[in-house]
Amino acid sequence: MTTSNANRSHVDRQASIPVADLQRFISGVLAAVGMPAEDAATVGGIMAQADARGADAHGVFRLPAYVKRIRAGGINLHPDMRIVEERAATALLDGDNAMGHLVMKRAADLAIEKARHSGIGWVGTRHSNHAGPAGLYARMPLAHGMIGIYMAVGSANHMPPWGGIDMLLSTNPIAIAVPAASRPPIVLDMATTTAAYGKVKALAQRGESMPEGWMVGRDGKPLRDPKRSDEGFLLPIGGPKGYGLALMFGVLAGTLNGAAFGRDVVDFNKDFKSVTNTGQAVAAIDVSAFMPLARFEDCIDDIWAQMKSSAPLPGAQEIRLPGEQSAMTYDERIAHGVPLHPELIATLDELARSVGAAPLP
């Protein structure tokens, strides 16, 4: 078979991969490039969960870029993560340039432990890295009867301050997760830009166009070709309000922790060697510090019922709460696997071959 025919066979291949198999594949690739097996399993699990919940631009899609950064020396595979500042309800965790998923798992665990004793735990990070979707870390306190909050400085600047053209801000996301009784948790997971940049990259890989309103060129005109994204910038949600949120989340997740913000942010899409000094923050709030957990969860169920029973506008689709679509996607993908685009499968097949790891099933 010729090279062109071999490539064509990859491109035509479509599959839905069971979540467990996807986790094993990711872990195997990371272990093949030198990550300790236990850490590779942890990261693989978190990344596969991102895909399972529909965060397709933050799961296995990111694996080739992570491997490229690891091979270039831009990520420390043997970090000495340590707490550099600590009080009863707060801590500052230095990730020693580890994979962001490992740093944030440690930070979330620490925030949960502090909330058990103080009612709230707030942990900031510095010298971390890109860690995938915000919602995964806001969800972690849910299993402990707690509300979770997460925010981060994005790993590349794609947005100027409102009215400017200099790239000084990133997507700077926030996620808030609230437990319910019989309903799925309410989970807000959003970028402060109209779309996360990972979605732009995913569309570029698939050869699809961006919706109008995601990006504009430096001339202020709509930009719809994701392969030309370097010619423009992302737009904030709500105009100047989104800019204000991006700015303040950057201060809380970056500046407060001694992490990069503004001009100091390293574009991890282009620079694979430099330490990014990514900053994040995760908080856990123990519901029982305010009221019995069961009563609170019943209240959230009632809020669900109120929102769902709202009379819709003519022609409007079903009213949904934040996190509802993710919950439905999760159930579907746990049952039937994660659908992967043929172009992504071809990229992952080549990645596995290049590092000597087992390919996708």
NORPELIN-V123029 format. One record per helix or strand of 3 or more residues. SS is the DSSP state (H for helix, E for strand). FROM is the first residue (numbers start at 0). TO is the last residue. If there is no record, write none. Layout:
BEGIN
SS;FROM;TO + SS;FROM;TO
END
This chain:
BEGIN
H;2;11 + E;14;16 + H;18;31 + H;36;51 + H;59;70 + E;81;85 + E;89;93 + H;99;117 + E;119;127 + H;133;143 + E;145;151 + E;166;168 + E;173;177 + E;185;189 + H;196;205 + E;214;216 + H;225;230 + E;231;233 + H;239;252 + H;254;256 + H;261;263 + E;277;285 + H;286;288 + H;292;307 + H;323;335 + E;337;339 + H;341;354
END
